[in-house]
Amino acid sequence: MNPKLKLYGRIVASTLFSVLFLALSAHAEEAGSASQQSAENLFKWINFALVAGVIVWLCVKKGPGFFGRRADVISSDIQKSTEAKKKADQQLLDAETKLQNLEKEVADLRATAQRESAAEADRIRGLAVTDQQKIAEAGKAEVVAAERAARLELKALAANLAVSGAESLLVKQLTPAAQEALINNFVKTLDGRPN
């Protein structure tokens, strides 16, 4: 048995015996007055001492186990609470660290986004300039091709007009007499040639 329990048991027993002894001495003093009343009082004190002894005995016998288990449960709960508090403190510290780093990360993300958007804007401007140059070159090529086609068409039209004009001029100037003169001149040039 636990030495503390033995000590508590002895203290309780000696207290009970002291109370019983005081009750008996008080009873002995009153013995001369009323024996009937003193006998009732004696039995009341003995009954009280027995009930108190049983209660003390139960407390001494069953109390340490009950209170020991409760103490173990309480100390276990305290230990769990301490561990939970440590975890919570660590999580709080981690959260505070992340929060402090979050502002830096947000600033870094903003700077990165600004750099990327500036680079994208430069790339788009470069593409626009390149597209503008391509469009200008294509326009110049179209103008040159259209000019060439127009010149060829103009030449063909001029040739057609010249042929039409010459034909109409020939029709007007080539009368039957002129035709006969031409044929005669041609025949004369042929006669003077050797075969």
C-alpha positions, 0 to 999 in steps of 0.5 A: 500500500502507498505510504501516504495512504497509510499516513492518512489512514493513521491520521483519520483513525487517531482523529476518530479515536480522539473524538470518541474519547472526548465523547466518552469523557463528556459522557462520564461527566454527565453520568451523574445527572441523567443516566437515561439521557446520557445513555442515549447520547452515548449511543448517538456518539457511538453511532456517529463514530461508527458511521464516520469511521465507515465513511473515513474507511471507505474514503481511505480504502476507495478514495485513493484509487478513485482520486488516483485515476482521476488524477491520472486522467487529469494529468493526461488531459493536461499533458494532451492540452500542453501538446495541443497548445504547443501544436497550436502555437507552432501553427500560429507561428507558421501562419504568422510567418506565411502571412509575413512572407505573403506580403513579399510574395504578393509584391514579387507576383506583382513585379513579375506580372508587370515585367511580363505584361511589359514584355508582352506589350513590347512583343505585340508592338514588335509584331504590329511593326512587323505586320505594318511593314509586311502590309506596306510591302504587300501594298507596294507590290500590289501597286507595282503589279497593278501598274504593270498590268495597267501598262500592259493593258494600256499598250494592248489598248494602244496597239488595238487602237493603232491597228484599228486606226491604221485599218480605218485609215487604209480603208479610207486611203486605199481606193481601187485606183490606189490598189491597182497602182500598188499592185503594179508597182509591186509587179514591176519590182518583181520583174526587175529582180533575178529569180 
